């Protein structure tokens, strides 16, 4: 993928579908919350594309490993999925975070969940 190429809705959905498939095949139950530009693309149709996906997810290791495989397969940058949204949340214990500003992170007054199989 070229650095200038953006991730549109279709590409994001494909990437998340592949990520979910990889995790399911490994018996990993993952949890992923999308924020920022990707949330605007997927949930609110407020923009056409984003450069990356700022998210909170767990378990970190298996999700990152599967995301890197998806990156190779789809020609995405290795960091297409990152945990940069963690700066908007406060951790209580290692591996556990509680979001205090979800609405601010999503840049919306309404709250909407997006789920992938």
VOTITOR-41923 format. One record per residue (C-alpha): x, y, z negated; residue number from 1. Coordinates in Angstrom, 3 decimals, always signed. Layout:
BEGIN
<node><c1>X</c1><c2>Y</c2><c3>Z</c3><i>NUM</i></node>
...
//
This chain:
BEGIN
<node><c1>+0.000</c1><c2>+0.000</c2><c3>+0.000</c3><i>1</i></node>
<node><c1>+1.272</c1><c2>+3.453</c2><c3>+0.786</c3><i>2</i></node>
<node><c1>+1.496</c1><c2>+5.840</c2><c3>-2.175</c3><i>3</i></node>
<node><c1>-1.025</c1><c2>+8.194</c2><c3>-0.519</c3><i>4</i></node>
<node><c1>-3.735</c1><c2>+5.561</c2><c3>-0.021</c3><i>5</i></node>
<node><c1>-6.701</c1><c2>+5.952</c2><c3>-2.365</c3><i>6</i></node>
<node><c1>-8.856</c1><c2>+3.272</c2><c3>-3.954</c3><i>7</i></node>
<node><c1>-12.441</c1><c2>+3.594</c2><c3>-2.748</c3><i>8</i></node>
<node><c1>-15.512</c1><c2>+1.865</c2><c3>-4.171</c3><i>9</i></node>
<node><c1>-15.271</c1><c2>-1.203</c2><c3>-1.924</c3><i>10</i></node>
<node><c1>-11.587</c1><c2>-1.757</c2><c3>-2.648</c3><i>11</i></node>
<node><c1>-12.113</c1><c2>-1.300</c2><c3>-6.398</c3><i>12</i></node>
<node><c1>-14.974</c1><c2>-3.802</c2><c3>-6.424</c3><i>13</i></node>
<node><c1>-12.879</c1><c2>-6.320</c2><c3>-4.478</c3><i>14</i></node>
<node><c1>-9.967</c1><c2>-5.851</c2><c3>-6.857</c3><i>15</i></node>
<node><c1>-12.154</c1><c2>-6.294</c2><c3>-9.937</c3><i>16</i></node>
<node><c1>-13.872</c1><c2>-9.351</c2><c3>-8.452</c3><i>17</i></node>
<node><c1>-10.481</c1><c2>-10.962</c2><c3>-7.812</c3><i>18</i></node>
<node><c1>-9.312</c1><c2>-10.005</c2><c3>-11.283</c3><i>19</i></node>
<node><c1>-12.412</c1><c2>-11.599</c2><c3>-12.846</c3><i>20</i></node>
<node><c1>-11.934</c1><c2>-14.766</c2><c3>-10.788</c3><i>21</i></node>
<node><c1>-8.292</c1><c2>-15.092</c2><c3>-11.808</c3><i>22</i></node>
<node><c1>-9.096</c1><c2>-14.618</c2><c3>-15.486</c3><i>23</i></node>
<node><c1>-11.992</c1><c2>-17.094</c2><c3>-15.349</c3><i>24</i></node>
<node><c1>-9.812</c1><c2>-19.751</c2><c3>-13.696</c3><i>25</i></node>
<node><c1>-7.367</c1><c2>-19.368</c2><c3>-16.589</c3><i>26</i></node>
<node><c1>-10.102</c1><c2>-19.591</c2><c3>-19.175</c3><i>27</i></node>
<node><c1>-9.457</c1><c2>-16.025</c2><c3>-20.296</c3><i>28</i></node>
<node><c1>-12.367</c1><c2>-13.913</c2><c3>-21.483</c3><i>29</i></node>
<node><c1>-11.318</c1><c2>-10.362</c2><c3>-20.781</c3><i>30</i></node>
<node><c1>-12.844</c1><c2>-7.044</c2><c3>-21.677</c3><i>31</i></node>
<node><c1>-12.228</c1><c2>-3.978</c2><c3>-19.535</c3><i>32</i></node>
<node><c1>-13.570</c1><c2>-0.433</c2><c3>-19.882</c3><i>33</i></node>
<node><c1>-13.042</c1><c2>+1.973</c2><c3>-16.977</c3><i>34</i></node>
<node><c1>-12.552</c1><c2>+5.721</c2><c3>-17.464</c3><i>35</i></node>
<node><c1>-11.706</c1><c2>+8.835</c2><c3>-15.469</c3><i>36</i></node>
<node><c1>-11.600</c1><c2>+8.898</c2><c3>-11.686</c3><i>37</i></node>
<node><c1>-12.416</c1><c2>+5.218</c2><c3>-11.234</c3><i>38</i></node>
<node><c1>-15.535</c1><c2>+5.602</c2><c3>-13.402</c3><i>39</i></node>
<node><c1>-16.543</c1><c2>+8.552</c2><c3>-11.255</c3><i>40</i></node>
<node><c1>-16.147</c1><c2>+6.438</c2><c3>-8.109</c3><i>41</i></node>
<node><c1>-17.890</c1><c2>+3.328</c2><c3>-9.420</c3><i>42</i></node>
<node><c1>-20.604</c1><c2>+4.501</c2><c3>-11.771</c3><i>43</i></node>
<node><c1>-21.465</c1><c2>+8.030</c2><c3>-10.831</c3><i>44</i></node>
<node><c1>-20.682</c1><c2>+8.234</c2><c3>-7.104</c3><i>45</i></node>
<node><c1>-19.171</c1><c2>+11.630</c2><c3>-7.866</c3><i>46</i></node>
<node><c1>-16.067</c1><c2>+11.181</c2><c3>-5.721</c3><i>47</i></node>
<node><c1>-15.015</c1><c2>+8.989</c2><c3>-2.824</c3><i>48</i></node>
<node><c1>-11.819</c1><c2>+7.491</c2><c3>-4.243</c3><i>49</i></node>
<node><c1>-9.168</c1><c2>+7.513</c2><c3>-6.958</c3><i>50</i></node>
<node><c1>-5.424</c1><c2>+6.860</c2><c3>-7.119</c3><i>51</i></node>
<node><c1>-5.557</c1><c2>+4.294</c2><c3>-9.949</c3><i>52</i></node>
<node><c1>-7.763</c1><c2>+2.857</c2><c3>-12.677</c3><i>53</i></node>
<node><c1>-7.356</c1><c2>+4.252</c2><c3>-16.183</c3><i>54</i></node>
<node><c1>-8.810</c1><c2>+1.671</c2><c3>-18.519</c3><i>55</i></node>
<node><c1>-8.849</c1><c2>-0.028</c2><c3>-21.870</c3><i>56</i></node>
<node><c1>-8.594</c1><c2>-3.796</c2><c3>-21.667</c3><i>57</i></node>
<node><c1>-7.769</c1><c2>-6.895</c2><c3>-23.611</c3><i>58</i></node>
<node><c1>-6.111</c1><c2>-9.254</c2><c3>-23.833</c3><i>59</i></node>
<node><c1>-3.328</c1><c2>-7.082</c2><c3>-22.452</c3><i>60</i></node>
<node><c1>-0.875</c1><c2>-9.706</c2><c3>-21.226</c3><i>61</i></node>
<node><c1>-3.237</c1><c2>-11.933</c2><c3>-19.245</c3><i>62</i></node>
<node><c1>-5.133</c1><c2>-8.975</c2><c3>-17.736</c3><i>63</i></node>
<node><c1>-1.920</c1><c2>-7.237</c2><c3>-16.650</c3><i>64</i></node>
<node><c1>-0.508</c1><c2>-10.449</c2><c3>-15.204</c3><i>65</i></node>
<node><c1>-3.679</c1><c2>-11.096</c2><c3>-13.190</c3><i>66</i></node>
<node><c1>-3.832</c1><c2>-7.430</c2><c3>-12.117</c3><i>67</i></node>
<node><c1>-0.287</c1><c2>-7.632</c2><c3>-10.732</c3><i>68</i></node>
<node><c1>-1.264</c1><c2>-10.705</c2><c3>-8.711</c3><i>69</i></node>
<node><c1>-4.301</c1><c2>-8.842</c2><c3>-7.361</c3><i>70</i></node>
<node><c1>-2.005</c1><c2>-5.936</c2><c3>-6.467</c3><i>71</i></node>
<node><c1>+0.220</c1><c2>-8.206</c2><c3>-4.392</c3><i>72</i></node>
<node><c1>-2.721</c1><c2>-9.861</c2><c3>-2.652</c3><i>73</i></node>
<node><c1>-4.511</c1><c2>-6.616</c2><c3>-1.773</c3><i>74</i></node>
<node><c1>-1.449</c1><c2>-4.458</c2><c3>-1.164</c3><i>75</i></node>
<node><c1>-2.103</c1><c2>-2.212</c2><c3>-4.151</c3><i>76</i></node>
<node><c1>+0.538</c1><c2>-0.531</c2><c3>-6.296</c3><i>77</i></node>
<node><c1>+1.624</c1><c2>-2.655</c2><c3>-9.263</c3><i>78</i></node>
<node><c1>+0.124</c1><c2>-0.054</c2><c3>-11.581</c3><i>79</i></node>
<node><c1>-3.308</c1><c2>+0.156</c2><c3>-9.898</c3><i>80</i></node>
<node><c1>-4.785</c1><c2>-0.888</c2><c3>-13.256</c3><i>81</i></node>
<node><c1>-3.273</c1><c2>+0.774</c2><c3>-16.311</c3><i>82</i></node>
<node><c1>-4.119</c1><c2>+1.313</c2><c3>-19.954</c3><i>83</i></node>
<node><c1>-3.737</c1><c2>+5.101</c2><c3>-19.865</c3><i>84</i></node>
<node><c1>-7.230</c1><c2>+5.529</c2><c3>-21.313</c3><i>85</i></node>
<node><c1>-5.790</c1><c2>+4.394</c2><c3>-24.632</c3><i>86</i></node>
<node><c1>-4.634</c1><c2>+7.968</c2><c3>-25.180</c3><i>87</i></node>
<node><c1>-8.320</c1><c2>+8.877</c2><c3>-25.585</c3><i>88</i></node>
<node><c1>-8.904</c1><c2>+6.254</c2><c3>-28.242</c3><i>89</i></node>
<node><c1>-7.483</c1><c2>+5.679</c2><c3>-31.668</c3><i>90</i></node>
<node><c1>-6.132</c1><c2>+2.334</c2><c3>-32.759</c3><i>91</i></node>
<node><c1>-6.979</c1><c2>+0.934</c2><c3>-36.138</c3><i>92</i></node>
<node><c1>-4.810</c1><c2>-2.186</c2><c3>-36.001</c3><i>93</i></node>
<node><c1>-2.476</c1><c2>-3.672</c2><c3>-33.443</c3><i>94</i></node>
<node><c1>-4.524</c1><c2>-4.789</c2><c3>-30.449</c3><i>95</i></node>
<node><c1>-7.692</c1><c2>-3.065</c2><c3>-31.617</c3><i>96</i></node>
<node><c1>-8.868</c1><c2>+0.357</c2><c3>-30.552</c3><i>97</i></node>
<node><c1>-12.040</c1><c2>+2.292</c2><c3>-31.182</c3><i>98</i></node>
<node><c1>-13.018</c1><c2>+4.863</c2><c3>-28.591</c3><i>99</i></node>
<node><c1>-14.198</c1><c2>+8.133</c2><c3>-29.953</c3><i>100</i></node>
<node><c1>-14.588</c1><c2>+10.070</c2><c3>-26.709</c3><i>101</i></node>
<node><c1>-16.094</c1><c2>+7.762</c2><c3>-24.095</c3><i>102</i></node>
<node><c1>-18.391</c1><c2>+10.418</c2><c3>-22.695</c3><i>103</i></node>
<node><c1>-15.540</c1><c2>+12.879</c2><c3>-22.360</c3><i>104</i></node>
<node><c1>-13.344</c1><c2>+10.279</c2><c3>-20.687</c3><i>105</i></node>
<node><c1>-16.081</c1><c2>+9.445</c2><c3>-18.184</c3><i>106</i></node>
<node><c1>-16.767</c1><c2>+13.136</c2><c3>-17.498</c3><i>107</i></node>
<node><c1>-20.495</c1><c2>+12.641</c2><c3>-17.813</c3><i>108</i></node>
<node><c1>-23.314</c1><c2>+13.458</c2><c3>-20.186</c3><i>109</i></node>
<node><c1>-24.928</c1><c2>+10.076</c2><c3>-19.638</c3><i>110</i></node>
<node><c1>-23.462</c1><c2>+6.724</c2><c3>-20.539</c3><i>111</i></node>
<node><c1>-23.553</c1><c2>+3.828</c2><c3>-18.113</c3><i>112</i></node>
<node><c1>-21.974</c1><c2>+0.372</c2><c3>-18.290</c3><i>113</i></node>
<node><c1>-20.544</c1><c2>-1.361</c2><c3>-15.259</c3><i>114</i></node>
<node><c1>-20.063</c1><c2>-5.112</c2><c3>-15.358</c3><i>115</i></node>
<node><c1>-18.420</c1><c2>-7.483</c2><c3>-12.927</c3><i>116</i></node>
<node><c1>-18.981</c1><c2>-11.214</c2><c3>-12.897</c3><i>117</i></node>
//
